[in-house]
Amino acid sequence: MNLKSDCLSCLLNQSLRVAKNLHLDEETSKKMMQVASASIGTYGEVSPPVAAADLYPKLASFTEGDDVYKELKALSTKEALRLLPSVENKVHTISDAIKAAVAGNVIDFATPNHFDLTTEFEKVFETAFSIDDESIFLSHLESAKSFMIIGDNVGEHVFDKLLLECIAKAFPNLKLYYAVRGRPIINDVTLLEAKELAMEKVATIVDSGVPTPGLDYGYASKEFMKLYN
């Protein structure tokens, strides 16, 4: 999908959220927005993820390091770990773990929409999926040799690990993998956050090589694509 006008405004709004998240002074914030505006105006026929991959390193140049959401990602992990014990008490099956992972998907402090996480987890355990392919999923696991989760947001990855732990218990011969982004991009999980969570205790961590949000095959490493295919 190529950039639409709404995508351009979204990228600009993301830049403003980054400036606010970094607590930049007004003058520096203006400079960041000027850089963002100039960059966004050149993107033309590229996809939104590719545009974001170009934009975020430029935003990061206004702070130390290469991760504009470092503090926010730490907060997301802290919040997820706070909820984890109560969630673990409700997880007795792979079905429960899937629901926990789905609820974990709302942990995205990089978006303007925030949710009451405790309420979201309570709702998801009380609600049936409108489309429930669990039996198909489990049948695939029974015949599979490997299984991979492609990580998304930090915080969510805490409950990805819980799901992997449940799958490992039910299918001890299944080789498990967890794929991460190739470098910091928005608040997506990278090798750093996966290792901080000791994800390697349950799955082999794979650096996808992808520097974009989502999964752009054009950037993916050979190791990742071999496993993915």
Order of alpha helices (4+ residues) and beta strands (2+ residues): alpha-alpha-alpha-alpha-alpha-alpha-alpha-beta-alpha-beta-alpha-beta-alpha
